Amino acid sequence: MSETMLAALSNIRTVEDMIAAFRDEDHCRRLLESMVWPDGRICPACGYKRSIAIAGRDTGKRRARPGLYQCSSGDCRFQFTVTTHTPLHSTKLPLRVWLKAMWLMLQSDKGMSSVRLAEALGVSQPTAWRMGHALRLMVAREHMLDGTVEVDHFHLGGRPRKHPDDPPPGRGRKGQANTQKTPVMAVVQRPNGNAPGTAAGDARAAVVMGLSLRAAERIIETQIEPHARLMSDEAKAFMAIGESFAEHETVKHSSCEYVRGAVHVNSAEGFNSRVRRTIAGVFHHISPQHADLYFHEIGFRWSQRVVTGNAVRKTRRGRETIRTLWARVQPALQLPSVFRAATGRQMRRSPDGGIIIKSAVAVFG
């Protein structure tokens, strides 16, 4: 990405700056091209790195739309734009509306519901809902996690509604048969250090079919490098999987042990709490079939932080501790990371008004 475009994004700090920066359609197209193709145009069909620009209707020579290119490969000759084979493919909305929507969703600390996004942009609620899923699809990450990685599980959802004719659930496992909560597994990577400028680690989560050993293996083995240092609690599934890693440390929550030096899963539990607060406070309810997309967005926000320094704090018992201070990356500077992996992740509208994902990374794990 050019320094001029990066400087233009750095100057976007307020809503007024965002409206002024994204008011021109041609400027938004060039900005989007610099983010999707930071090293030059690439054909989305064959990957060829040479292409020619077709003179558009803005030059008065041809009736082609602005921003149309043709692959220079003799075997391909595919015509494409910056939105081809991305979640913005065949969009009827102007690019300036898309960039405004992305900025608004990234500006909010815990996201923005489709209702509020529709009111801000002047579009319908179903359109805003699909725009939100386009962002969530683009921020999905594929690389394996290394270093120190924490794993934990939690449940989403509330208690099932009681019916007067239903028998009491009973105790123990008898009461778990009627639950409607969705089991989720979270994976959080610790940062490499606490020096100023250090980026936060990645955080991911996925819906699992129960908390069995097979379900945990399917998630962990495809997301964490074998040479990573694994941190978990004393769950049986985690204990069995930990043998496959270079190092595995556990804390015993059943014995009221939560921290033992550098051994803990507090980062994973903090991410679990962030997921619950985001869903309860912003979206109120998410369906299990789209939950992984929402987890992509929440995990992306978790990673868009940098260390600003360290401060000495005292606990309630008077013990001094060193606390790491974080600052969020500017929303406009997060846009290049959003569109970095946009090509190859497609989203289509289903006949019933939903979405159809055409991407291998749409579902984590």
Buried (B, 14 or more C-beta within 10 A) or exposed (E): BEEEBBEBBEEBEEEEEBEEBBEEBEBBBBBBBBBBBEEEBBBBBEEBBEBEEBBBEEEEEEEBEBBBBBBBBEEBBBBBBBBBBBBBBEBEEEBBBBBBBBBBBBBBEBBBBBEBBBEBBEBEBEBBBBBBBBBBBBBBBEEEBBBBBBBBBBBBBEEEEEEEEEEEBEEEEEEEEEBEEBBBBBBBBBBBEEEEEBEBBBBBBBBBEEBEBEBBBBBBBEBBBEEBBBBBBEBEBBBEBBEEBEEBBBBEEEEEBBEEEEBBBBBBBBBBEBBBEBBEEBBEEBEEEBBBBBBBBBBBBBBBBBBEEEEEEEEEEEEEEEEBEEEBBBBBBBBBBBBBBBBEBBBEEEEEEBBEBBBEBBBBB
